[in-house]
Amino acid sequence: MTDTLTDTTTTATTDATAATYVDRHGTRHPLPDPAADAQVRADDRGHVFHSWSAQALIDPLPVAGGEGSTFWDYQGNAYLDFSSQLVNLNLGHQHPDLVAAIQQQAGRLATIQPSMANDVRGELARRIAEVAPGDLDRVFFTNGGADANEHAVRMARAVTGRRKVLSMYRSYHGGTATAISLTGDPRRWANEPSDGSVVHFLGPYPYRSSFHASSEAEEAERALAHLEQVITLEGAGTVAAIIIETVVGTNGVLVPPPGYLQGVREICDRHGIVYIADEVMVGFGRVGEWFAVNHFGVVPDLITFAKGVNSGYVPLGGVVISQRIASHFDTVAFAGGLTYSGHPLACAAGVATFEVFERDGILEHVRDLGSRVVEPRLREIAERHPSVGEVRGLGLFWAIEFVKDTETREPLVPFNASGADAAPMGAVAAACKQAGLWPFTHFNRMHVAPPLVITEDELMRGLDIIDEAITVADGYVG
């Protein structure tokens, strides 16, 4: 497993619940606490109902604590967090500035209803507007990403007077009613029938082109032609919005080819359709920009966000709104709202996030590590391992796609595999965990999405672990 006590010295923890030790990498671990481990497991298995899971077939890891890019269990094992939990822990575990902001706000004003004005809510909205593109300068706060997408769609339908919304098959937009309808991946299936006015289309995916494209330029052109055809057949006058993850997240880390998002913008303008950019996963620094649309030079009508806005320390999401959309509601009431919209504790952590980003040069750090360390290392790994079909990404958001054959591009495991069919990817993930890294795997891919505060040494150590674990996947080739 990970480093043992023989590598360490013992120190006292701040919470006085256990002793800790520091391994040869400078990573803190707790001393094993079997009693606490057993109690957490018993409470969880006896009473917690987990999302997206068959309850009797899971064994959740009891987590004792975390610091920076690492978290640890009650058995003394520490893991580099290469998933940032759910790609939301952008500033890492227990960032002192975020913790202090929440503590200070709780001592001053713990909560207030959304119809009242609040200093940290207003300041965070202003800061978000200042980094958003174009004239997107109003913010509606939600509790997370799913309800951000719900309310963005509600705004688009109200403004246009239309009902239909188009979204990609390879997408995830959340688990609530409209959001799961927008979602294209298999999590939608069990929740159908759903919103019948959602229509799915195929987005660009050069490695597995649905359009028989031989270049990124062809992929963009043909994917846009497909989208245009879908709009024509559905009736342009019936379409309220198109929602697109700026970089498709869980469903592949699919970076749009040059010109694609600009083409979507042009199509929306031509047909009077609202362009919603879902940046729940890639906003707030994940690709080295405040918003990923800034990397592509495109201005949507609405941007949805959550996760990295405050690293999930207190649930928070929202919609950034253009003047055109916002002005519609100047004299018409917006039919939406949430009890905890813009919760002061969440917004205080969001304000602190901006301060940390600016003081510590987080965006520059992400761009540097992504281009100088991650990209060249992953491309070198791809050259050496026969199970790697493609690597792709931006900043600190990458995917390694595994195949059985690099010529045919047959996936290492089938689409939506489970049980024995998914065993090869399970074995790769297990090898990572055994070596002290917690991976993000989905279908036939491993995603590289560590906290944005990760050090270069930690990043290189994590990539070394992944490199070695991929030899397990190589064993399934041929």
ChimeraX attribute file (.defattr): number of C-alpha atoms within 10 A of each C-alpha:
attribute: neighborCount
match mode: 1-to-1
recipient: residues
	/A:1	13
	/A:2	14
	/A:3	18
	/A:4	15
	/A:5	16
	/A:6	9
	/A:7	11
	/A:8	18
	/A:9	12
	/A:10	15
	/A:11	14
	/A:12	12
	/A:13	13
	/A:14	9
	/A:15	7
	/A:16	8
	/A:17	11
	/A:18	15
	/A:19	16
	/A:20	21
	/A:21	21
	/A:22	19
	/A:23	19
	/A:24	12
	/A:25	12
	/A:26	9
	/A:27	21
	/A:28	25
	/A:29	30
	/A:30	25
	/A:31	20
	/A:32	17
	/A:33	16
	/A:34	12
	/A:35	10
	/A:36	15
	/A:37	17
	/A:38	13
	/A:39	12
	/A:40	18
	/A:41	16
	/A:42	12
	/A:43	10
	/A:44	16
	/A:45	16
	/A:46	9
	/A:47	9
	/A:48	10
	/A:49	11
	/A:50	12
	/A:51	8
	/A:52	8
	/A:53	9
	/A:54	9
	/A:55	12
	/A:56	7
	/A:57	7
	/A:58	10
	/A:59	10
	/A:60	11
	/A:61	13
	/A:62	17
	/A:63	15
	/A:64	20
	/A:65	16
	/A:66	22
	/A:67	15
	/A:68	21
	/A:69	26
	/A:70	25
	/A:71	24
	/A:72	23
	/A:73	20
	/A:74	23
	/A:75	17
	/A:76	21
	/A:77	23
	/A:78	28
	/A:79	24
	/A:80	28
	/A:81	28
	/A:82	25
	/A:83	22
	/A:84	25
	/A:85	20
	/A:86	15
	/A:87	26
	/A:88	27
	/A:89	27
	/A:90	30
	/A:91	29
	/A:92	24
	/A:93	23
	/A:94	18
	/A:95	18
	/A:96	12
	/A:97	15
	/A:98	25
	/A:99	15
	/A:100	15
	/A:101	20
	/A:102	22
	/A:103	15
	/A:104	14
	/A:105	18
	/A:106	14
	/A:107	9
	/A:108	10
	/A:109	11
	/A:110	14
	/A:111	15
	/A:112	16
	/A:113	14
	/A:114	17
	/A:115	10
	/A:116	6
	/A:117	11
	/A:118	17
	/A:119	11
	/A:120	21
	/A:121	22
	/A:122	16
	/A:123	15
	/A:124	23
	/A:125	22
	/A:126	16
	/A:127	14
	/A:128	23
	/A:129	19
	/A:130	13
	/A:131	15
	/A:132	22
	/A:133	21
	/A:134	15
	/A:135	16
	/A:136	24
	/A:137	19
	/A:138	19
	/A:139	24
	/A:140	19
	/A:141	27
	/A:142	27
	/A:143	20
	/A:144	21
	/A:145	27
	/A:146	26
	/A:147	27
	/A:148	28
	/A:149	32
	/A:150	22
	/A:151	24
	/A:152	28
	/A:153	26
	/A:154	18
	/A:155	25
	/A:156	25
	/A:157	19
	/A:158	18
	/A:159	18
	/A:160	18
	/A:161	13
	/A:162	17
	/A:163	18
	/A:164	22
	/A:165	26
	/A:166	22
	/A:167	25
	/A:168	22
	/A:169	17
	/A:170	23
	/A:171	27
	/A:172	26
	/A:173	29
	/A:174	22
	/A:175	19
	/A:176	15
	/A:177	16
	/A:178	23
	/A:179	24
	/A:180	26
	/A:181	28
	/A:182	32
	/A:183	22
	/A:184	22
	/A:185	18
	/A:186	15
	/A:187	16
	/A:188	19
	/A:189	13
	/A:190	9
	/A:191	14
	/A:192	12
	/A:193	9
	/A:194	16
	/A:195	16
	/A:196	12
	/A:197	16
	/A:198	19
	/A:199	20
	/A:200	19
	/A:201	16
	/A:202	19
	/A:203	26
	/A:204	26
	/A:205	22
	/A:206	21
	/A:207	18
	/A:208	10
	/A:209	18
	/A:210	15
	/A:211	19
	/A:212	11
	/A:213	19
	/A:214	11
	/A:215	13
	/A:216	19
	/A:217	15
	/A:218	17
	/A:219	26
	/A:220	25
	/A:221	19
	/A:222	20
	/A:223	24
	/A:224	22
	/A:225	14
	/A:226	17
	/A:227	22
	/A:228	17
	/A:229	14
	/A:230	17
	/A:231	20
	/A:232	13
	/A:233	9
	/A:234	14
	/A:235	12
	/A:236	19
	/A:237	16
	/A:238	18
	/A:239	27
	/A:240	27
	/A:241	28
	/A:242	27
	/A:243	24
	/A:244	24
	/A:245	27
	/A:246	26
	/A:247	25
	/A:248	23
	/A:249	23
	/A:250	22
	/A:251	17
	/A:252	23
	/A:253	26
	/A:254	24
	/A:255	19
	/A:256	20
	/A:257	18
	/A:258	14
	/A:259	18
	/A:260	21
	/A:261	23
	/A:262	17
	/A:263	19
	/A:264	21
	/A:265	20
	/A:266	14
	/A:267	19
	/A:268	21
	/A:269	12
	/A:270	10
	/A:271	15
	/A:272	15
	/A:273	26
	/A:274	27
	/A:275	27
	/A:276	28
	/A:277	28
	/A:278	31
	/A:279	29
	/A:280	30
	/A:281	28
	/A:282	31
	/A:283	27
	/A:284	30
	/A:285	26
	/A:286	28
	/A:287	26
	/A:288	26
	/A:289	20
	/A:290	24
	/A:291	24
	/A:292	24
	/A:293	24
	/A:294	17
	/A:295	13
	/A:296	16
	/A:297	11
	/A:298	17
	/A:299	21
	/A:300	25
	/A:301	25
	/A:302	28
	/A:303	31
	/A:304	32
	/A:305	28
	/A:306	29
	/A:307	25
	/A:308	29
	/A:309	32
	/A:310	26
	/A:311	29
	/A:312	23
	/A:313	23
	/A:314	20
	/A:315	21
	/A:316	29
	/A:317	30
	/A:318	27
	/A:319	29
	/A:320	29
	/A:321	25
	/A:322	22
	/A:323	15
	/A:324	12
	/A:325	19
	/A:326	20
	/A:327	12
	/A:328	15
	/A:329	14
	/A:330	9
	/A:331	7
	/A:332	9
	/A:333	8
	/A:334	14
	/A:335	10
	/A:336	10
	/A:337	14
	/A:338	12
	/A:339	12
	/A:340	17
	/A:341	23
	/A:342	31
	/A:343	23
	/A:344	26
	/A:345	24
	/A:346	30
	/A:347	30
	/A:348	27
	/A:349	28
	/A:350	30
	/A:351	23
	/A:352	22
	/A:353	24
	/A:354	19
	/A:355	14
	/A:356	16
	/A:357	19
	/A:358	12
	/A:359	9
	/A:360	12
	/A:361	12
	/A:362	23
	/A:363	20
	/A:364	16
	/A:365	20
	/A:366	24
	/A:367	20
	/A:368	16
	/A:369	20
	/A:370	21
	/A:371	15
	/A:372	12
	/A:373	16
	/A:374	23
	/A:375	19
	/A:376	12
	/A:377	17
	/A:378	22
	/A:379	15
	/A:380	13
	/A:381	20
	/A:382	20
	/A:383	13
	/A:384	12
	/A:385	16
	/A:386	21
	/A:387	27
	/A:388	27
	/A:389	23
	/A:390	18
	/A:391	21
	/A:392	18
	/A:393	21
	/A:394	23
	/A:395	25
	/A:396	30
	/A:397	27
	/A:398	26
	/A:399	26
	/A:400	25
	/A:401	25
	/A:402	30
	/A:403	25
	/A:404	21
	/A:405	17
	/A:406	15
	/A:407	8
	/A:408	9
	/A:409	17
	/A:410	14
	/A:411	19
	/A:412	26
	/A:413	21
	/A:414	13
	/A:415	13
	/A:416	13
	/A:417	14
	/A:418	12
	/A:419	7
	/A:420	9
	/A:421	14
	/A:422	18
	/A:423	14
	/A:424	19
	/A:425	23
	/A:426	18
	/A:427	15
	/A:428	22
	/A:429	22
	/A:430	17
	/A:431	22
	/A:432	24
	/A:433	21
	/A:434	16
	/A:435	21
	/A:436	22
	/A:437	25
	/A:438	24
	/A:439	26
	/A:440	21
	/A:441	19
	/A:442	19
	/A:443	21
	/A:444	22
	/A:445	26
	/A:446	26
	/A:447	25
	/A:448	27
	/A:449	25
	/A:450	31
	/A:451	29
	/A:452	30
	/A:453	21
	/A:454	23
	/A:455	14
	/A:456	14
	/A:457	10
	/A:458	16
	/A:459	21
	/A:460	16
	/A:461	16
	/A:462	23
	/A:463	20
	/A:464	15
	/A:465	19
	/A:466	23
	/A:467	19
	/A:468	15
	/A:469	20
	/A:470	25
	/A:471	16
	/A:472	18
	/A:473	23
	/A:474	19
	/A:475	12
	/A:476	15
	/A:477	16
	/A:478	8
